[in-house]
Amino acid sequence: MHKRLLIFTAVTLFTSTAIVAQTPSTGSGLRYKWHDAQGKVHFSDSLNAEAMKYGYDAVNDQGLVIQHVTRQLTPEERAAASQLAIEQAKKQRIEQDRINADAQMLEAYPDENMYKISQQQALDTLDQQIHTTQLNLKTQEKALTDLLGRAAEIERTQKTVPKFMNDSIASQRAVVTGQQNTLQRQQAARAQMLQNQAAQLAHYREIKAAQAKPAQ
């Protein structure tokens, strides 16, 4: 038993000596430890530019780290960190906006039937616009047909179609083309609206289901 105690004491003294050797101390209370660009460890009683640049540890007389200070960032790293913070803040704002929008939607439409009614109203409004465009298109096409008929009648009498009539025909063709393009855009918008409404309804059902779940 006495022999084991001697061995334990010797090991303890050796370990303590090793720690002191690795972390020199003047008994002043604190020292600073850091790694340079090559990874070499340095100790000092005071901070210098290199320690501030690469970051350092404040250690006590027992060699224990009591504070860690990270290295200074380069201008490029600071710019990247700033950009990352901006992007994260933007994502947080977008997420918060989504949460707010969901809350407003649930408040405006307490049940699914009311939500479907609002969707149908939006679709009906677009359908009315499409119907109006279709009527206008028919009117403009008839006007163009009439102009072309009059021009054809003049040509059958072997006369030259007046310039003003040719100009009117060209202008009317442009009007018809514009109405056709408008109708195509409206019909494409209707198809897109149907897709959006299906996705929105699915999202509405999700947040309603989440709302109905009991709090954990």
Rosetta constraint file for C-alpha pairs under 8 A:
AtomPair CA 1 CA 5 HARMONIC 6.41 0.50
AtomPair CA 2 CA 6 HARMONIC 6.40 0.50
AtomPair CA 3 CA 7 HARMONIC 6.39 0.50
AtomPair CA 4 CA 8 HARMONIC 6.19 0.50
AtomPair CA 5 CA 9 HARMONIC 6.15 0.50
AtomPair CA 6 CA 10 HARMONIC 6.21 0.50
AtomPair CA 7 CA 11 HARMONIC 6.27 0.50
AtomPair CA 8 CA 12 HARMONIC 6.18 0.50
AtomPair CA 9 CA 13 HARMONIC 6.21 0.50
AtomPair CA 10 CA 14 HARMONIC 6.18 0.50
AtomPair CA 11 CA 15 HARMONIC 6.19 0.50
AtomPair CA 12 CA 16 HARMONIC 6.19 0.50
AtomPair CA 13 CA 17 HARMONIC 6.10 0.50
AtomPair CA 14 CA 18 HARMONIC 6.24 0.50
AtomPair CA 15 CA 19 HARMONIC 6.36 0.50
AtomPair CA 16 CA 20 HARMONIC 6.30 0.50
AtomPair CA 17 CA 21 HARMONIC 6.11 0.50
AtomPair CA 18 CA 22 HARMONIC 6.23 0.50
AtomPair CA 19 CA 23 HARMONIC 6.17 0.50
AtomPair CA 19 CA 62 HARMONIC 7.77 0.50
AtomPair CA 19 CA 63 HARMONIC 6.87 0.50
AtomPair CA 20 CA 24 HARMONIC 5.81 0.50
AtomPair CA 20 CA 25 HARMONIC 7.37 0.50
AtomPair CA 20 CA 62 HARMONIC 7.45 0.50
AtomPair CA 20 CA 63 HARMONIC 7.27 0.50
AtomPair CA 23 CA 43 HARMONIC 7.42 0.50
AtomPair CA 23 CA 63 HARMONIC 5.65 0.50
AtomPair CA 24 CA 43 HARMONIC 7.44 0.50
AtomPair CA 25 CA 29 HARMONIC 7.99 0.50
AtomPair CA 25 CA 30 HARMONIC 7.96 0.50
AtomPair CA 25 CA 31 HARMONIC 7.02 0.50
AtomPair CA 25 CA 61 HARMONIC 5.90 0.50
AtomPair CA 27 CA 61 HARMONIC 6.35 0.50
AtomPair CA 28 CA 61 HARMONIC 7.86 0.50
AtomPair CA 29 CA 60 HARMONIC 5.60 0.50
AtomPair CA 29 CA 61 HARMONIC 5.68 0.50
AtomPair CA 30 CA 45 HARMONIC 7.12 0.50
AtomPair CA 30 CA 58 HARMONIC 6.48 0.50
AtomPair CA 30 CA 59 HARMONIC 5.65 0.50
AtomPair CA 30 CA 60 HARMONIC 4.76 0.50
AtomPair CA 30 CA 61 HARMONIC 6.53 0.50
AtomPair CA 31 CA 43 HARMONIC 6.77 0.50
AtomPair CA 31 CA 44 HARMONIC 5.82 0.50
AtomPair CA 31 CA 45 HARMONIC 4.88 0.50
AtomPair CA 31 CA 46 HARMONIC 7.02 0.50
AtomPair CA 31 CA 58 HARMONIC 5.86 0.50
AtomPair CA 31 CA 59 HARMONIC 5.39 0.50
AtomPair CA 31 CA 60 HARMONIC 6.41 0.50
AtomPair CA 31 CA 61 HARMONIC 7.79 0.50
AtomPair CA 32 CA 42 HARMONIC 7.98 0.50
AtomPair CA 32 CA 43 HARMONIC 5.46 0.50
AtomPair CA 32 CA 44 HARMONIC 5.24 0.50
AtomPair CA 32 CA 45 HARMONIC 6.21 0.50
AtomPair CA 32 CA 46 HARMONIC 6.68 0.50
AtomPair CA 32 CA 47 HARMONIC 6.80 0.50
AtomPair CA 32 CA 56 HARMONIC 6.52 0.50
AtomPair CA 32 CA 57 HARMONIC 5.70 0.50
AtomPair CA 32 CA 58 HARMONIC 4.75 0.50
AtomPair CA 32 CA 59 HARMONIC 6.10 0.50
AtomPair CA 33 CA 41 HARMONIC 6.90 0.50
AtomPair CA 33 CA 42 HARMONIC 5.52 0.50
AtomPair CA 33 CA 43 HARMONIC 4.57 0.50
AtomPair CA 33 CA 44 HARMONIC 6.69 0.50
AtomPair CA 33 CA 51 HARMONIC 7.81 0.50
AtomPair CA 33 CA 56 HARMONIC 5.53 0.50
AtomPair CA 33 CA 57 HARMONIC 5.12 0.50
AtomPair CA 33 CA 58 HARMONIC 6.45 0.50
AtomPair CA 33 CA 59 HARMONIC 7.15 0.50
AtomPair CA 34 CA 41 HARMONIC 5.69 0.50
AtomPair CA 34 CA 42 HARMONIC 5.38 0.50
AtomPair CA 34 CA 43 HARMONIC 6.79 0.50
AtomPair CA 34 CA 51 HARMONIC 5.87 0.50
AtomPair CA 34 CA 54 HARMONIC 7.18 0.50
AtomPair CA 34 CA 55 HARMONIC 6.38 0.50
AtomPair CA 34 CA 56 HARMONIC 4.46 0.50
AtomPair CA 34 CA 57 HARMONIC 6.29 0.50
AtomPair CA 35 CA 39 HARMONIC 5.03 0.50
AtomPair CA 35 CA 40 HARMONIC 5.16 0.50
AtomPair CA 35 CA 41 HARMONIC 4.56 0.50
AtomPair CA 35 CA 42 HARMONIC 6.13 0.50
AtomPair CA 35 CA 51 HARMONIC 7.66 0.50
AtomPair CA 35 CA 54 HARMONIC 6.89 0.50
AtomPair CA 35 CA 55 HARMONIC 7.78 0.50
AtomPair CA 35 CA 56 HARMONIC 7.45 0.50
AtomPair CA 36 CA 40 HARMONIC 5.46 0.50
AtomPair CA 36 CA 41 HARMONIC 6.74 0.50
AtomPair CA 36 CA 42 HARMONIC 7.47 0.50
AtomPair CA 36 CA 50 HARMONIC 7.06 0.50
AtomPair CA 36 CA 51 HARMONIC 7.65 0.50
AtomPair CA 36 CA 54 HARMONIC 6.59 0.50
AtomPair CA 37 CA 54 HARMONIC 7.58 0.50
AtomPair CA 47 CA 51 HARMONIC 6.12 0.50
AtomPair CA 47 CA 52 HARMONIC 7.03 0.50
AtomPair CA 48 CA 52 HARMONIC 6.39 0.50
AtomPair CA 49 CA 53 HARMONIC 6.05 0.50
AtomPair CA 50 CA 54 HARMONIC 6.22 0.50
AtomPair CA 51 CA 55 HARMONIC 5.46 0.50
AtomPair CA 51 CA 56 HARMONIC 5.67 0.50
AtomPair CA 51 CA 71 HARMONIC 7.90 0.50
AtomPair CA 52 CA 56 HARMONIC 6.97 0.50
AtomPair CA 52 CA 71 HARMONIC 6.29 0.50
AtomPair CA 52 CA 72 HARMONIC 6.71 0.50
AtomPair CA 53 CA 71 HARMONIC 5.35 0.50
AtomPair CA 53 CA 72 HARMONIC 5.20 0.50
AtomPair CA 54 CA 70 HARMONIC 7.25 0.50
AtomPair CA 54 CA 71 HARMONIC 4.32 0.50
AtomPair CA 54 CA 72 HARMONIC 6.52 0.50
AtomPair CA 55 CA 68 HARMONIC 7.75 0.50
AtomPair CA 55 CA 69 HARMONIC 5.44 0.50
AtomPair CA 55 CA 70 HARMONIC 4.49 0.50
AtomPair CA 55 CA 71 HARMONIC 3.58 0.50
AtomPair CA 55 CA 72 HARMONIC 6.84 0.50
AtomPair CA 56 CA 68 HARMONIC 6.12 0.50
AtomPair CA 56 CA 69 HARMONIC 5.40 0.50
AtomPair CA 56 CA 70 HARMONIC 6.65 0.50
AtomPair CA 56 CA 71 HARMONIC 7.22 0.50
AtomPair CA 57 CA 65 HARMONIC 6.11 0.50
AtomPair CA 57 CA 66 HARMONIC 7.46 0.50
AtomPair CA 57 CA 67 HARMONIC 5.73 0.50
AtomPair CA 57 CA 68 HARMONIC 4.56 0.50
AtomPair CA 57 CA 69 HARMONIC 6.22 0.50
AtomPair CA 58 CA 65 HARMONIC 5.71 0.50
AtomPair CA 58 CA 66 HARMONIC 5.77 0.50
AtomPair CA 58 CA 67 HARMONIC 5.13 0.50
AtomPair CA 58 CA 68 HARMONIC 6.44 0.50
AtomPair CA 59 CA 63 HARMONIC 5.42 0.50
AtomPair CA 59 CA 64 HARMONIC 5.18 0.50
AtomPair CA 59 CA 65 HARMONIC 4.38 0.50
AtomPair CA 59 CA 66 HARMONIC 5.65 0.50
AtomPair CA 59 CA 67 HARMONIC 7.26 0.50
AtomPair CA 60 CA 64 HARMONIC 5.59 0.50
AtomPair CA 60 CA 65 HARMONIC 6.75 0.50
AtomPair CA 60 CA 66 HARMONIC 6.95 0.50
AtomPair CA 73 CA 77 HARMONIC 5.59 0.50
AtomPair CA 73 CA 78 HARMONIC 5.82 0.50
AtomPair CA 74 CA 78 HARMONIC 6.08 0.50
AtomPair CA 75 CA 79 HARMONIC 6.11 0.50
AtomPair CA 76 CA 80 HARMONIC 6.15 0.50
AtomPair CA 77 CA 81 HARMONIC 6.00 0.50
AtomPair CA 78 CA 82 HARMONIC 6.02 0.50
AtomPair CA 79 CA 83 HARMONIC 6.13 0.50
AtomPair CA 80 CA 84 HARMONIC 6.09 0.50
AtomPair CA 81 CA 85 HARMONIC 6.15 0.50
AtomPair CA 82 CA 86 HARMONIC 6.26 0.50
AtomPair CA 83 CA 87 HARMONIC 6.21 0.50
AtomPair CA 84 CA 88 HARMONIC 6.09 0.50
AtomPair CA 85 CA 89 HARMONIC 6.06 0.50
AtomPair CA 86 CA 90 HARMONIC 6.13 0.50
AtomPair CA 87 CA 91 HARMONIC 6.20 0.50
AtomPair CA 88 CA 92 HARMONIC 6.17 0.50
AtomPair CA 89 CA 93 HARMONIC 6.17 0.50
AtomPair CA 90 CA 94 HARMONIC 6.17 0.50
AtomPair CA 91 CA 95 HARMONIC 6.10 0.50
AtomPair CA 92 CA 96 HARMONIC 6.04 0.50
AtomPair CA 93 CA 97 HARMONIC 5.99 0.50
AtomPair CA 94 CA 98 HARMONIC 6.18 0.50
AtomPair CA 95 CA 99 HARMONIC 6.25 0.50
AtomPair CA 96 CA 100 HARMONIC 6.13 0.50
AtomPair CA 97 CA 101 HARMONIC 6.02 0.50
AtomPair CA 98 CA 102 HARMONIC 6.11 0.50
AtomPair CA 99 CA 103 HARMONIC 6.23 0.50
AtomPair CA 100 CA 104 HARMONIC 6.20 0.50
AtomPair CA 101 CA 105 HARMONIC 6.10 0.50
AtomPair CA 102 CA 106 HARMONIC 6.23 0.50
AtomPair CA 102 CA 207 HARMONIC 7.44 0.50
AtomPair CA 103 CA 107 HARMONIC 6.23 0.50
AtomPair CA 104 CA 108 HARMONIC 6.08 0.50
AtomPair CA 105 CA 109 HARMONIC 5.93 0.50
AtomPair CA 106 CA 110 HARMONIC 5.46 0.50
AtomPair CA 106 CA 111 HARMONIC 7.96 0.50
AtomPair CA 106 CA 208 HARMONIC 7.60 0.50
AtomPair CA 109 CA 114 HARMONIC 5.63 0.50
AtomPair CA 109 CA 115 HARMONIC 5.47 0.50
AtomPair CA 110 CA 114 HARMONIC 7.23 0.50
AtomPair CA 111 CA 115 HARMONIC 6.68 0.50
AtomPair CA 112 CA 116 HARMONIC 6.19 0.50
AtomPair CA 112 CA 204 HARMONIC 7.86 0.50
AtomPair CA 112 CA 205 HARMONIC 7.65 0.50
AtomPair CA 113 CA 117 HARMONIC 6.26 0.50
AtomPair CA 114 CA 118 HARMONIC 6.43 0.50
AtomPair CA 115 CA 119 HARMONIC 6.41 0.50
AtomPair CA 115 CA 201 HARMONIC 7.89 0.50
AtomPair CA 116 CA 120 HARMONIC 6.16 0.50
AtomPair CA 116 CA 201 HARMONIC 7.78 0.50
AtomPair CA 117 CA 121 HARMONIC 6.18 0.50
AtomPair CA 118 CA 122 HARMONIC 6.44 0.50
AtomPair CA 119 CA 123 HARMONIC 6.34 0.50
AtomPair CA 119 CA 197 HARMONIC 6.81 0.50
AtomPair CA 120 CA 124 HARMONIC 5.99 0.50
AtomPair CA 121 CA 125 HARMONIC 6.23 0.50
AtomPair CA 122 CA 126 HARMONIC 6.52 0.50
AtomPair CA 123 CA 127 HARMONIC 6.12 0.50
AtomPair CA 123 CA 190 HARMONIC 7.33 0.50
AtomPair CA 123 CA 193 HARMONIC 7.54 0.50
AtomPair CA 124 CA 128 HARMONIC 6.15 0.50
AtomPair CA 125 CA 129 HARMONIC 6.47 0.50
AtomPair CA 126 CA 130 HARMONIC 6.25 0.50
AtomPair CA 126 CA 186 HARMONIC 7.52 0.50
AtomPair CA 126 CA 190 HARMONIC 6.93 0.50
AtomPair CA 127 CA 131 HARMONIC 6.12 0.50
AtomPair CA 127 CA 190 HARMONIC 7.78 0.50
AtomPair CA 128 CA 132 HARMONIC 6.18 0.50
AtomPair CA 129 CA 133 HARMONIC 6.23 0.50
AtomPair CA 129 CA 186 HARMONIC 7.83 0.50
AtomPair CA 130 CA 134 HARMONIC 6.16 0.50
AtomPair CA 130 CA 183 HARMONIC 6.40 0.50
AtomPair CA 130 CA 186 HARMONIC 6.22 0.50
AtomPair CA 130 CA 187 HARMONIC 7.17 0.50
AtomPair CA 131 CA 135 HARMONIC 6.33 0.50
AtomPair CA 132 CA 136 HARMONIC 6.24 0.50
AtomPair CA 133 CA 137 HARMONIC 5.98 0.50
AtomPair CA 133 CA 179 HARMONIC 6.80 0.50
AtomPair CA 133 CA 182 HARMONIC 7.42 0.50
AtomPair CA 133 CA 183 HARMONIC 6.17 0.50
AtomPair CA 134 CA 138 HARMONIC 6.28 0.50
AtomPair CA 134 CA 183 HARMONIC 6.99 0.50
AtomPair CA 135 CA 139 HARMONIC 6.35 0.50
AtomPair CA 136 CA 140 HARMONIC 6.17 0.50
AtomPair CA 136 CA 179 HARMONIC 7.42 0.50
AtomPair CA 137 CA 141 HARMONIC 5.97 0.50
AtomPair CA 137 CA 176 HARMONIC 6.35 0.50
AtomPair CA 137 CA 179 HARMONIC 5.64 0.50
AtomPair CA 137 CA 180 HARMONIC 6.89 0.50
AtomPair CA 138 CA 142 HARMONIC 6.12 0.50
AtomPair CA 139 CA 143 HARMONIC 6.30 0.50
AtomPair CA 140 CA 144 HARMONIC 6.22 0.50
AtomPair CA 140 CA 172 HARMONIC 7.25 0.50
AtomPair CA 140 CA 175 HARMONIC 7.06 0.50
AtomPair CA 140 CA 176 HARMONIC 5.80 0.50
AtomPair CA 141 CA 145 HARMONIC 6.10 0.50
AtomPair CA 141 CA 176 HARMONIC 6.13 0.50
AtomPair CA 142 CA 146 HARMONIC 6.13 0.50
AtomPair CA 143 CA 147 HARMONIC 6.32 0.50
AtomPair CA 143 CA 172 HARMONIC 7.50 0.50
AtomPair CA 144 CA 148 HARMONIC 6.17 0.50
AtomPair CA 144 CA 169 HARMONIC 6.53 0.50
AtomPair CA 144 CA 172 HARMONIC 5.78 0.50
AtomPair CA 144 CA 173 HARMONIC 6.71 0.50
AtomPair CA 144 CA 176 HARMONIC 7.91 0.50
AtomPair CA 145 CA 149 HARMONIC 6.06 0.50
AtomPair CA 146 CA 150 HARMONIC 6.23 0.50
AtomPair CA 147 CA 151 HARMONIC 6.21 0.50
AtomPair CA 147 CA 165 HARMONIC 7.54 0.50
AtomPair CA 147 CA 168 HARMONIC 7.74 0.50
AtomPair CA 147 CA 169 HARMONIC 6.22 0.50
AtomPair CA 148 CA 152 HARMONIC 6.08 0.50
AtomPair CA 148 CA 169 HARMONIC 6.99 0.50
AtomPair CA 149 CA 153 HARMONIC 6.15 0.50
AtomPair CA 150 CA 154 HARMONIC 6.34 0.50
AtomPair CA 151 CA 155 HARMONIC 6.31 0.50
AtomPair CA 151 CA 161 HARMONIC 6.02 0.50
AtomPair CA 151 CA 165 HARMONIC 7.34 0.50
AtomPair CA 152 CA 156 HARMONIC 6.22 0.50
AtomPair CA 153 CA 157 HARMONIC 6.68 0.50
AtomPair CA 154 CA 158 HARMONIC 6.78 0.50
AtomPair CA 154 CA 159 HARMONIC 5.70 0.50
AtomPair CA 154 CA 160 HARMONIC 6.96 0.50
AtomPair CA 154 CA 161 HARMONIC 6.18 0.50
AtomPair CA 155 CA 159 HARMONIC 5.34 0.50
AtomPair CA 155 CA 160 HARMONIC 6.35 0.50
AtomPair CA 155 CA 161 HARMONIC 6.61 0.50
AtomPair CA 161 CA 165 HARMONIC 6.74 0.50
AtomPair CA 161 CA 166 HARMONIC 6.96 0.50
AtomPair CA 162 CA 166 HARMONIC 6.55 0.50
AtomPair CA 163 CA 167 HARMONIC 6.09 0.50
AtomPair CA 164 CA 168 HARMONIC 6.10 0.50
AtomPair CA 165 CA 169 HARMONIC 6.14 0.50
AtomPair CA 166 CA 170 HARMONIC 6.26 0.50
AtomPair CA 167 CA 171 HARMONIC 6.10 0.50
AtomPair CA 168 CA 172 HARMONIC 5.99 0.50
AtomPair CA 169 CA 173 HARMONIC 6.10 0.50
AtomPair CA 170 CA 174 HARMONIC 6.39 0.50
AtomPair CA 171 CA 175 HARMONIC 6.44 0.50
AtomPair CA 172 CA 176 HARMONIC 6.22 0.50
AtomPair CA 173 CA 177 HARMONIC 6.11 0.50
AtomPair CA 174 CA 178 HARMONIC 6.10 0.50
AtomPair CA 175 CA 179 HARMONIC 6.28 0.50
AtomPair CA 176 CA 180 HARMONIC 6.17 0.50
AtomPair CA 177 CA 181 HARMONIC 6.17 0.50
AtomPair CA 178 CA 182 HARMONIC 6.17 0.50
AtomPair CA 179 CA 183 HARMONIC 6.15 0.50
AtomPair CA 180 CA 184 HARMONIC 6.26 0.50
AtomPair CA 181 CA 185 HARMONIC 6.25 0.50
AtomPair CA 182 CA 186 HARMONIC 6.19 0.50
AtomPair CA 183 CA 187 HARMONIC 6.11 0.50
AtomPair CA 184 CA 188 HARMONIC 6.12 0.50
AtomPair CA 185 CA 189 HARMONIC 6.04 0.50
AtomPair CA 186 CA 190 HARMONIC 6.15 0.50
AtomPair CA 187 CA 191 HARMONIC 6.38 0.50
AtomPair CA 188 CA 192 HARMONIC 6.23 0.50
AtomPair CA 189 CA 193 HARMONIC 5.95 0.50
AtomPair CA 190 CA 194 HARMONIC 6.28 0.50
AtomPair CA 191 CA 195 HARMONIC 6.57 0.50
AtomPair CA 192 CA 196 HARMONIC 6.15 0.50
AtomPair CA 193 CA 197 HARMONIC 5.93 0.50
AtomPair CA 194 CA 198 HARMONIC 6.22 0.50
AtomPair CA 195 CA 199 HARMONIC 6.41 0.50
AtomPair CA 196 CA 200 HARMONIC 5.99 0.50
AtomPair CA 197 CA 201 HARMONIC 5.93 0.50
AtomPair CA 198 CA 202 HARMONIC 6.29 0.50
AtomPair CA 199 CA 203 HARMONIC 6.24 0.50
AtomPair CA 200 CA 204 HARMONIC 6.05 0.50
AtomPair CA 201 CA 205 HARMONIC 6.21 0.50
AtomPair CA 202 CA 206 HARMONIC 6.32 0.50
AtomPair CA 203 CA 207 HARMONIC 6.37 0.50
AtomPair CA 204 CA 208 HARMONIC 6.10 0.50
AtomPair CA 205 CA 209 HARMONIC 6.06 0.50
AtomPair CA 206 CA 210 HARMONIC 6.18 0.50
AtomPair CA 207 CA 211 HARMONIC 5.97 0.50
AtomPair CA 208 CA 212 HARMONIC 6.20 0.50
AtomPair CA 209 CA 213 HARMONIC 6.47 0.50
